[in-house]
Amino acid sequence: MKILFVVSEVEDLVKTGGLADVGKSLPIALKAMGHDVTIVIPYYQQLAQRFNAPDYCEKQVLFSGNKAYEFAIKELNIENVQVLAVDYPEFFDRKGLYTDDYHAYHDNAERFAFFANAALQTAKAVSFQADVIHCNDWHTALTPYFVTIDNSGFFTHAKTIFTIHNGAYQGTHKFSDIEYLQPHYQLHSQLDGDALNFVRMGIRYANKINAVSPNYAQELLSPLGSHYLYDEFNRRRNDVSGILNGCDYSQWDPAIDENIVAQYDYSNLAGKKHCKNDLQKNVGLPENDNLPIIGMVCRLTEQKGFAFIMPILELLLRHQFQLVIIGTGDPEISDALRNTAAKHQSKFAFIEDFSVRKAHMIEAGSDFFLMPSLFEPCGLNQMYSLAYGTLPIVRAVGGLKDTVIDLADDPESATGFVFVEPSGEALLACVERALLFYYESPDVFESTQKNAMLSRFTWEDAAKNYEGLYLGAL
C-alpha cells in the first residue's frame, strides 16, 4: 500500500513528546513490511537550522478567501523513509513547535488547519497517490475533512485513518480566529458556539478512528473516559479500535545501554545492583543495596497521578525505601515535591530536570517504577521499565492496563503491580503491597523481574495491526 503519514513531529528530526516516537517508528516498521510510506511534517525552524534542506519540487500555492499561501516542500529522510516538510515560514519559522516556551502560539489553529490541507497538496505535488492517509492527533485532524471536500479526483480511492494519541488535547479554538477556514461555510454547522474542535472533526470525517492502546479505545467509548466527546465516539463506535504502540528496544535495552554504568540482561541481573548504587550516588541518596528504590520520570502534571501521590506522600515515606522523581512541569507540584524532599533527604530525591541519561539511570537503578496515571493512552515508561526489570506500579488505565500483569491476578506471569481506584489510598495500598513483596519474597521478586524483561511490545507487531486496520478501511 501507499501510505501518506501526516504528523506534527518525528523523533530524530524534531520532538516534544511521545507522538514523535510513533512518527518515526511506525512508518519505519511499515516500510520494512514492504509498504511505500511518505511522512509529511511542517518544516520547523529547528529542522531548517539542522538540515537546511533544498526545495524538493516547485513551490505550491493554496488559496483561501483572498489570501494565497505559497509554500515550499523540502525533502528529508529517516532510515530510508521519505519525509516531506511543508515550508511556510510565517507559520513554522519559530523557536518552538507549539509554544514559545511559556505560552501556546495564539494562531496554532490557523497554523495546523493550513498544515492539514498543505499535507494533501504536498502529496499532489509529488504525485504520491496514497491508498491510506494516516493522520495523528489534533494537529492533523482536519486532513480527513479536506480529503472529503477535495474535488480534484486525486484522493477518490484514498481512505483516512485518524489516530488519537491523547484525547485530552483536542485543538478547540474560536472559529472566527482561524482565517484559513473562513471560506468553509459548511463548518458553521459543526461549531459549539464559535468554537471548532479539531478532534471532533477528525472523528466525524475519518474512515477509521483508532487509539494507541486497546483499553484506551474502550475508555474513549465510555462516558467517563471520552474527554467529553462520548456522543461523537459512540456514533462511530463500529469504526473505533485500539492498537498498542511499540517500544524502541534499540534505545531501551539494558544489555547494550551506554547511558548506564553497568549493562545486564534477564539471565544475569548483577549489573542492576551497580546501576542502583550509581543512581543513589548521582541523586545524593545513601548507598544501600538493601533498600528498594521507587523511581518516577514524567511531566509534572495532573494526568500523571500527582493528585493521588501528594496526599499520601508523607505516609508513604514512613516506609523503608528510597524515592527518586525526575521531571518538570506544574510549579505547584514541583514546589511541593521540593519541600517534601528537603524534609526527607535520606529517603527522597527530587530533581527538577529532564535528560535522556537521567531517565535511563532511573529505569536501570530503580526496583519499581511509579506510574499512577489519571489516564494514560498508551504509555512508554512502563514498557521501558519492564525491559529493565524495574517492576511498574501503575493504575489500570489505558495502555498501562494492556501491558502490566498484576501479581495478584497471575503470580506465574506477573510483571508488576496494578491498582484501580483513582485515589491516594488505593495507590498507597498498592505501593505497600509492592514493598512487602520485595522484602518477603526476594526469589519470587527476581523471577518477576525476569518475566518483565522477557515481555515485548514491538513496532513490528503494531505495524501488522495497522496493516490490518488499513486493509479494513480499504
LINBEL-V908924 format. One record per backbone hydrogen bond with DSSP energy under -1.0 kcal/mol. NH is the residue of the N-H (numbers start at 0). CO is the residue of the C=O. If there is no record, write none. Layout:
NH&CO + NH&CO
//
This chain:
2&35 + 3&131 + 4&37 + 5&133 + 6&39 + 9&13 + 10&19 + 12&9 + 13&9 + 19&16 + 21&17 + 22&18 + 23&19 + 24&20 + 25&21 + 27&23 + 28&24 + 29&25 + 30&26 + 31&27 + 33&30 + 34&29 + 35&0 + 37&2 + 38&81 + 39&4 + 40&83 + 42&85 + 43&41 + 44&91 + 47&43 + 48&44 + 49&45 + 50&46 + 51&47 + 55&72 + 59&70 + 61&68 + 63&66 + 66&63 + 68&61 + 70&59 + 71&86 + 73&84 + 75&82 + 77&80 + 80&77 + 82&75 + 83&38 + 84&73 + 85&40 + 86&71 + 90&87 + 91&87 + 92&88 + 93&91 + 99&102 + 104&97 + 107&104 + 110&106 + 111&107 + 112&108 + 113&109 + 114&110 + 115&111 + 116&112 + 117&113 + 118&114 + 120&116 + 121&117 + 122&118 + 123&119 + 124&120 + 125&121 + 126&123 + 127&122 + 128&126 + 129&127 + 130&1 + 131&1 + 132&158 + 133&3 + 134&160 + 136&162 + 139&136 + 140&137 + 142&139 + 145&141 + 146&142 + 147&143 + 148&144 + 155&152 + 157&154 + 158&130 + 160&132 + 161&207 + 162&134 + 163&209 + 168&165 + 172&195 + 174&193 + 176&173 + 177&174 + 178&176 + 180&177 + 181&178 + 183&180 + 184&182 + 186&183 + 187&184 + 189&186 + 190&187 + 191&194 + 194&191 + 195&172 + 197&170 + 198&169 + 200&196 + 201&197 + 202&198 + 203&199 + 204&200 + 205&201 + 206&159 + 207&159 + 208&238 + 209&161 + 210&240 + 216&212 + 217&213 + 218&214 + 219&215 + 221&218 + 228&225 + 232&228 + 233&229 + 234&230 + 235&231 + 236&233 + 238&235 + 239&236 + 240&208 + 242&210 + 244&211 + 246&456 + 248&246 + 250&247 + 251&247 + 255&252 + 256&252 + 263&253 + 264&267 + 267&264 + 271&268 + 272&269 + 274&270 + 275&271 + 276&272 + 277&273 + 278&274 + 279&275 + 280&276 + 281&277 + 282&278 + 284&279 + 293&321 + 294&367 + 295&323 + 297&325 + 299&327 + 300&298 + 304&301 + 307&304 + 308&304 + 309&305 + 311&308 + 315&311 + 316&312 + 317&314 + 318&315 + 320&318 + 321&291 + 322&346 + 323&293 + 324&348 + 325&295 + 326&350 + 329&299 + 333&329 + 334&330 + 335&331 + 336&332 + 337&333 + 338&334 + 339&335 + 340&336 + 341&337 + 346&343 + 347&343 + 348&322 + 350&324 + 352&350 + 358&354 + 359&355 + 360&356 + 361&357 + 362&358 + 363&359 + 364&360 + 365&361 + 366&292 + 367&292 + 368&390 + 369&294 + 370&392 + 372&370 + 373&302 + 383&379 + 384&380 + 385&381 + 386&382 + 387&383 + 388&385 + 389&384 + 390&366 + 392&368 + 393&416 + 394&370 + 395&418 + 396&394 + 398&375 + 399&396 + 400&396 + 403&399 + 406&415 + 409&405 + 413&409 + 414&404 + 415&404 + 416&391 + 418&393 + 422&420 + 426&422 + 427&423 + 428&424 + 429&425 + 430&426 + 431&427 + 432&428 + 433&429 + 434&430 + 435&431 + 436&432 + 437&433 + 438&434 + 439&435 + 440&436 + 444&440 + 445&441 + 446&442 + 447&443 + 448&444 + 449&445 + 450&446 + 451&447 + 452&448 + 453&449 + 454&451 + 461&457 + 462&458 + 463&459 + 464&460 + 465&461 + 466&462 + 467&463 + 468&464 + 469&465 + 470&466 + 471&467 + 472&468 + 473&469
//
